[in-house]
Amino acid sequence: MKISPDIFENTEVAYADRSNGELKKAKALFQLMSNNGLVSLGSSLANFALSLHLPVSPLFRYTVYNHFCGGETFDECKKTIQNLDKSGVGVLLNYGVELKEREEDFNKTVEHNIEALQFAGKNKSVKALCIKLTGFGRHGLFEKIQGGGQLDADEKREFVAVKKRFEKICNVAEKNDVPLYVDAEESWIQNPLDEMVEEMMEKYNRGKCIVFNTFQLYRHDRLAYLQSQIKRADAGQYILGAKLVRGAYMEKERERAKEMGYKSPIHRSKKEVDEDFNEAVNICLDNLDNLYVCVASQSELSNQLAMEFTHKKKIDPGNPRIQFSQLYGMGDNVTFNQAKLGFNATKYLPYGPVKEVIPYLIRRAQENTSVAGQTTRELSLINKEIKRRGC
């Protein structure tokens, strides 16, 4: 299948399930998000309001929550999932609650993820559940382990509990035949997280791919890490699950490296990031005999290159070992046009109580302002479709 160079310009396909009113509402939202000053001020005010327990949830629900999230409950998510399924688009489900630090909260997160896996097992349009290992244990614990600190007896028990939580989730995922996509996090806690994921892949990825690790290609060492993981999986005779992303903590990573006086783990330029990301896609497609890959990118160029790679390598677009994903509420011109061509297209779909998901939404708004041209591109596509419809 030859990939047209203007494949992602088809707004009729991209917004087929959006009403005129929904398009206009999306336009207003992206106009607000295109103003960095407003986003910064709004984020500060939202955090301040949350700290005072002010009732900001209704405002968030009507604006960013409804646009970027699937709903508060599984029943609400089901409506969103069914709507996407009509266009052949699947879902990567994510419980969008973040920044917990208590054992009680970690155990609740485990139980909620178990419920999500059981829900996903009965809804085949849900292609995976996305999880964060910091949902099962303290950030500070992982940082101490990576830094080579000596754990005391309580901390050792704490880390054993984290591993048990993670394995419990892996076991339920296997029983319900739902893949787990483990998110990557900050570089200074990533090593112990990688080790836990590698251990679970080796145990559960035999015959089918249940556990996926996430490779942040804005890090200059991740391409080599991906290659080493392919070799490890081959040697261990298990399947590697790889979700490829650019990364979500660029500014935080650079600031910390500068403050603490070590070399930044982040590439110096966007060009280097793009080259590593596209090469990672190429490498994965050359190793599909023992690897499953999710190309999780908003970049139109990277998605087009990945689609062209499948054409050149004579890989069927619907090959179950290849999946594409974009954020729910963004990149519809990519997702829905990929689905129309027969590729396995999905949306990353956060859900959860509005108040609990607000920190995720604030981070998402801030990330969008830091990616040059992304919000502008969304606006131009929405305007193009509004003009096409004459509304």
Residue pairs with C-beta under 8 A, 6 or more apart in sequence:
1 311
1 317
1 341
1 342
2 311
3 304
3 307
3 308
3 311
3 341
5 304
7 304
7 307
7 337
7 341
8 14
8 300
8 303
8 304
8 333
8 334
8 337
9 333
10 333
10 337
11 333
11 381
11 384
11 385
11 388
12 385
12 388
13 333
13 336
13 337
13 340
14 332
14 333
14 335
14 336
14 337
14 381
14 385
15 23
15 332
15 382
15 385
16 87
16 336
17 83
17 86
17 87
18 26
18 332
18 385
20 386
20 389
20 391
23 382
23 385
23 386
23 389
23 391
24 386
24 391
25 67
26 67
26 329
26 378
26 382
27 379
27 382
27 383
27 386
29 63
29 64
29 67
30 375
30 378
30 379
30 382
31 379
32 38
32 39
32 42
33 39
33 365
33 368
33 369
33 375
34 369
34 375
34 376
34 379
36 369
39 365
39 366
39 368
39 369
40 366
40 369
42 365
43 362
43 365
43 366
46 56
46 60
46 358
46 362
47 362
49 56
50 56
50 355
50 358
50 359
56 355
56 358
57 354
57 355
57 358
60 354
60 358
60 361
61 354
64 361
64 364
64 365
65 354
65 357
65 361
67 329
68 327
68 328
68 329
68 330
68 350
68 361
68 364
69 96
69 328
69 349
69 350
69 351
69 352
69 357
69 361
70 76
70 77
70 80
70 81
70 91
70 93
70 328
70 349
70 350
70 351
71 77
71 79
71 80
71 351
72 351
72 352
72 353
72 354
73 351
74 115
74 116
74 119
74 351
76 351
77 93
77 349
77 351
78 123
80 91
80 328
80 349
81 91
81 123
81 125
81 126
81 349
82 125
84 90
84 91
84 125
84 347
85 125
87 336
87 339
87 340
88 339
88 340
88 345
89 335
89 336
89 339
89 345
89 346
89 347
90 125
90 126
90 127
90 323
90 344
90 345
90 346
90 347
91 125
91 126
91 127
91 346
91 347
91 349
92 126
92 127
92 128
92 129
92 130
92 181
92 294
92 325
92 346
92 347
92 348
92 349
93 116
93 119
93 120
93 126
93 128
93 129
93 130
93 349
93 351
94 129
94 130
94 131
94 348
94 349
94 350
94 351
95 109
95 112
95 113
95 116
95 131
95 135
95 350
95 351
95 352
96 350
96 351
96 352
96 356
96 357
96 360
96 361
97 109
97 135
97 352
97 353
97 356
97 357
97 360
98 132
98 134
98 135
98 359
98 360
98 363
99 359
100 106
100 109
100 135
101 138
101 139
103 158
103 161
106 135
106 136
106 137
106 161
106 162
106 165
107 165
109 135
109 136
110 136
110 165
110 168
110 169
113 129
113 131
113 135
113 169
113 172
114 168
114 169
114 172
116 129
117 129
117 169
117 172
117 173
117 176
117 178
118 172
118 176
119 126
120 126
120 128
120 129
120 176
120 178
121 175
121 176
121 177
121 178
126 178
127 179
127 323
127 344
127 346
128 178
128 179
128 180
128 181
128 212
128 294
128 346
129 173
129 178
129 179
129 180
129 181
130 180
130 181
130 182
130 183
130 348
131 169
131 180
131 181
131 182
131 183
132 182
132 183
132 185
133 142
133 162
133 166
133 182
133 183
133 185
133 193
133 196
133 197
134 142
134 185
134 189
136 162
136 165
136 166
136 169
137 158
137 159
137 161
137 162
137 165
138 158
139 189
141 155
141 158
141 159
141 162
142 189
142 192
142 193
143 188
143 189
144 151
144 155
145 151
145 159
145 191
145 192
146 188
146 189
146 190
146 191
146 192
147 188
151 159
162 196
163 196
166 196
166 200
167 200
169 180
170 180
170 200
170 203
170 204
170 210
170 211
173 179
173 180
173 204
173 210
173 211
174 204
174 210
177 208
178 210
179 209
179 210
179 211
179 212
179 241
179 292
180 210
180 211
180 212
181 212
181 214
181 241
181 243
181 294
182 193
182 197
182 211
182 212
182 213
182 214
183 214
184 190
184 193
184 213
184 214
184 215
184 216
184 245
184 247
185 193
185 249
186 249
186 252
186 253
187 219
187 249
187 253
187 265
188 256
194 213
194 225
197 211
197 213
198 213
198 229
198 232
200 211
201 211
201 213
201 233
201 238
201 239
201 240
201 241
202 236
202 238
204 210
204 211
205 211
205 233
205 238
205 239
205 240
205 241
206 237
206 238
206 239
207 239
208 239
209 239
209 240
209 241
209 292
209 321
210 241
211 241
212 241
212 242
212 243
212 292
212 294
213 229
213 241
213 242
213 243
214 243
214 244
214 245
214 296
215 222
215 225
215 226
215 242
215 243
215 244
215 245
215 280
216 222
216 245
216 246
216 247
216 248
217 223
217 244
217 245
217 246
217 247
217 273
217 276
217 277
217 280
218 246
218 247
218 250
218 266
218 267
218 273
218 276
219 247
219 265
219 266
219 267
220 265
220 266
220 267
220 272
220 276
221 265
222 276
222 280
223 276
223 279
223 280
223 283
226 242
226 280
226 283
226 284
227 283
229 240
229 242
230 240
230 283
230 287
230 290
230 291
232 240
233 239
233 240
233 290
233 291
234 290
239 290
239 291
239 292
240 287
240 290
240 291
240 292
241 291
241 292
242 280
242 284
242 291
242 292
242 293
242 294
243 293
243 294
243 296
244 277
244 280
244 281
244 284
244 293
244 294
244 295
244 296
244 297
245 296
245 297
246 273
246 277
246 297
246 299
247 266
247 273
248 363
248 367
250 266
250 370
251 370
253 264
253 265
253 266
254 264
254 266
257 263
257 264
257 265
257 266
258 264
267 273
267 276
274 299
274 301
274 302
277 297
277 299
277 302
278 302
278 305
278 306
281 293
281 295
281 302
281 305
281 306
281 309
282 309
284 291
284 293
285 293
285 306
285 309
285 310
285 313
285 315
285 322
286 313
288 315
288 319
288 321
288 322
291 321
292 320
292 321
292 322
292 323
293 321
293 322
293 323
294 323
294 324
294 325
294 346
295 302
295 303
295 306
295 322
295 323
295 324
295 325
296 324
296 325
296 326
296 348
297 303
297 324
297 325
297 326
298 326
298 327
298 330
298 331
298 334
298 371
298 374
300 333
300 334
303 324
303 334
303 338
306 324
307 317
307 338
307 341
307 343
309 315
310 316
310 317
310 319
310 322
310 343
315 322
317 341
317 342
317 343
317 344
318 342
318 343
318 344
319 344
320 344
322 343
322 344
323 344
323 345
323 346
324 334
324 335
324 338
324 343
324 344
324 345
324 346
325 335
325 345
325 346
325 347
325 348
326 332
326 334
326 335
326 347
326 348
327 347
327 348
327 364
328 347
328 348
328 349
328 350
330 368
330 374
330 378
331 378
332 381
333 381
335 345
335 346
335 347
336 345
338 345
339 345
350 357
350 360
351 357
368 374
368 375
369 375
